[in-house]
Amino acid sequence: MAKCLTSICVVNHVVENDFLRGVIAMPARRALGKEKIDSLEKLSDYSEKEIMQMHGFGKNTMEKLKNYMKENNVSFKEN
């Protein structure tokens, strides 16, 4: 019988911090990580349009993100 193997996702996708964990899904969090966006302050330097162009961002993810930002008195920059 085959042995259980360590998940490829766990090995290849190490998340250094918990920024937005539980708020948005992992693909969107990885996209932000690639751009070195690891805080709400850095996120506020981008427009909603710029973030929507990233992999993993759609209407639902953006809505969750905007609600979270609003709760923390942060907003996207104006286009």
Buried (B, 14 or more C-beta within 10 A) or exposed (E): EEEEEEEEEEEEEEEEEEBBEEBBBBEBBBBBBEEEBBBBEEBBEBEBEBBBEBEBBEEEBBEBBBEBBEEEEBEBEEE
